[in-house]
C-alpha cells in the first residue's frame, strides 16, 4: 500500500516513515502550496492513501465525491512532531500485515482512539 502525506505532515515524518519501510511520498517534497483538490487528485492518480491533518478533505470526499484509495485524518490534541509520529507510526505499523484493509476507508486518528467510515 502506498501513501501520500499532505503538506502539514512534514518532511521529517515522511522520511522517518520511509525508514520504517513504508512507501510514502510527500506533497512538501516538490508541490508545496498546491490546492487540496490537487493533493487529492494526485493521491487518486498514484493510487495512494492520503494522510493529512486538514479537515477540508472530508468535504471533498463526502460532499464533492472525490474518492481516494483511502484517507487518514490526524485530529491530535497535541500536534508535536513526536506525538504525530507516534500516533501515525503506531497505526500504520499495527496494519503493516494487512495494509489493504485501509483501502476504501476514511480514518480519523487521535490520541484516544480510531474511528473509520467507508468511503
N, C-alpha and C positions, 0 to 999 in steps of 0.2 A: 504494500500500500504506500502511496506517495502523498506527501503533504506540501502545502503552500502556507507559509507564515505571512500574515499581513504585516504591514509596516510597524505596527505597535508592539509586535512580539520582540523585535530587536535582533540584531546580528549575532550577539553573543549567545543567545539562546538557540538560534538556528545552528550555529557552529557546534555547540555542545550536544544538541540532538543528533547532528550528523556523526559526531564522535561516538555516540551510543549506537550507531548503525541504522538510523532512520533516514529514508530518502526524503529530504526536505529541502525546498527552495524557499528563498525569502524575497519578498517584494522589495525590501530595503537594499537588496544586492544589485539594483540597477533600474528599478522602476519607481523609486521613491516619489510620492506625491500623486500617483495615479488614482483615479476615482474608485469608489467601492465597486461600482459596476464592472469596471475594467479588471479589478482584482478577481472578482467572482468569475468573470468570463475566462480569465487565464486559468483559474483553478479547474474550470469545466473543460477547457480545451486540452489541458495537460493531464486530465483525469486525476486530480489531486484533491484531497480533503483539505479544506481551508481551516486554518487556525487563526483566531482573531480575538481581540478584546472589544471590538466595535459592535454595539447592539444593532446598528443600522442594517447589518447583514440579515437579520431576522425579517425586516421589512422586504428586502429584495427577494428572499426565499419564499416567505409565506404570503406576501401580498402581491408581489410582482411575478412570482412563479419562475424565477431564475434558479434552477435546481442544480447544485453541485453534487459531486460524489458523496459528500458529507460535509459537516461543518462542526467545528469545536469552538465554542464561545467561552472565554475565560471571564468570569464575574467574581473577581477576587476582592476581598476587603483590604488585604494588604498586597499592593501591586509592586512589591520589591522584586528585584531580579531573582533573589534566592527563592522567594515564595512562588513566583511564576514558574521558574524552572522546576521546582519540586512538584507542584500540582500537575503540570503538564507531563513531566517525565514519568511520574508515578502512574498517571492514566495511560500513557502510551505503552509503557513497559508492562502494565497489567494486561494489555490487549495484544502484546507482541506476537503471541502464538495464534491469534485469530484477528488480525487487523481488518480482515474482510467484514467483520461484524460491525465496523464503524461506517461502512458504506450505507448510504441512504438514510442516515440519521443526523439529527441536529442535537448536539450535546451541549449542555451548559455545565461547566465545571466551577466549583467553588471549594473553599477550604472545608466546608461542611458536607459536601456530597456532590452527586452527579445526577442530572436529570437528562432524559433523552426523549426525543419525539421523532417520529418518522417524517421524512420529507418526500 
